[in-house]
Amino acid sequence: MFYDTASNKHGLKHDPYKAIAVPRPIGWISSIGRDGICNLAPYSFFNAVSEKPHYVVIGSSGVKDT
């Protein structure tokens, strides 16, 4: 199977991109809403990408409930 990530046309029921890293680590992501209420939620699109300096990245698309 050839998987073109640019077009994401794979013909499968579920997006194979979300299964590339298994098991996916779960991080606790905190945010503060416009109304000042704090939110803490588990999120799986994050990872550590560098040691010196320490970098943790979060990837997201679309609006989230925060």
Secondary structure, DSSP 4 states (H G I P E B T S, - for coil): ----TTTT----SS-GGGGSSSSPP-EEEEEE-TTS-EEEEEESSEEEEETTTTEEEE---S----
